Amino acid sequence: MLEMLLRPAPMLRVAGLHAGYGDVEVLHGLDFTVGWGGITALLGANGAGKTTTLRALCGMIRAAGRVQLEGADIAGLATEDIARRGVGHVPDGRGTLMELTVEENLRLGAYTRRRGEEAADLRRVFGYFPRLRQRLRQQAGTLSGGEQQMLAIGRALLLRPKLLLLDEPSFGLAPLVVREIFGIMRRISADDGVSILLVEQNAGLALELADTAFLLETGRIVTAGPAAELRENAAIRRSYLGY
């Protein structure tokens, strides 16, 4: 805890972030931070720019503005170099290579690591997701949707990320499976000190899980604050929580 208090900069600082596709600008100057440890939620309707934000942070699309990880600029770096700096990304659609086995998918997550370093991390992943150990030789395409999401998160953890970007982890999953995965995400943040930036359509669950939240509308942040306070905001309840 003392170490976190002495750190001079947030884990992630974003200032004036503009990004888009071709001639279409989707993000119009985002400013936000993600602290050390804990979970930050990025909320908004479809088309608000949530996925675009994560892609811009990973260097996957054209972007302008300042992005700092631990106080060091990472804007303009290649995606693989950003991953080497400690940013793990679980994309929408999970990014699982369906024709490969569970083990092969997991080992791809350690591509930035030296050979032989991943054994302890595999044990840690299996501690969070014991079903992956049971299905190690199974083709990934034969897993259930929840197991594929566990595999995608496990693969990202093999990077030993400092910051984990999660894009719609609840999409297409049964409520009980979503609750299980969200509980594991909280453990990952608390036990391993991983900062998590969560993009999630299910605002109610996201606000239960997160410590801090930002609300996007048409590429701009319109509301931000502690997640508990946003849960009590009447306008957010009506627009995003349905009560």
Secondary structure, DSSP 8 states (H G I E B T S, - for coil): -HHHHH-SS-SEEEEEEEEEETTEEEEEEEEEEE-SSSEEEEE--TTSSHHHHHHHHTTSS-EEEEEEETTEE-TT--HHHHHHTTEEEE-TTTT--TTSBHHHHHHHTTTTS-TTTHHHHHHHHHHH-HHHHHTTTSBGGGS-HHHHHHHHHHHHHTT--SEEEEE-TTTT--HHHHHHHHHHHHHHHHHH--EEEEE-S-HHHHHHH-SEEEEEETTEEEEEEEHHHHHT-HHHIIIII--
